[in-house]
Amino acid sequence: MAAHEIDPRAPEPPYRQIAADLIAEIGRGDLAPGRPLPSEKELTELYGVARNTARSALAVLREQGLVFTVPGRGTYVAEPVSGDQRQSGE
């Protein structure tokens, strides 16, 4: 994962910019299912943001079902959910 710059003047807040980068990496397969994401600390260093900003970015991905967090272990890319599973609520 290459370091990315956040545009502080962009209309999108920094945590959303980070989330968009991570979503793109997941979509490209750079971050594969079952693989760990960078830690909050690593994200703060990569993007030059506060820890709460990194935490908020990961929360966006969790809310979208793209990642899951194992307490004490880290945050991992979730297996893709098919359209049928999403509609049935599984």
Secondary structure, 3 states (H helix, E strand, C coil): CCCCCCCCCCCCCHHHHHHHHHHHHHHHCCCCCCCECCCHHHHHHHHCCCHHHHHHHHHHHHHCCCEEEECCCEEEECCCCCHHHHHHCC
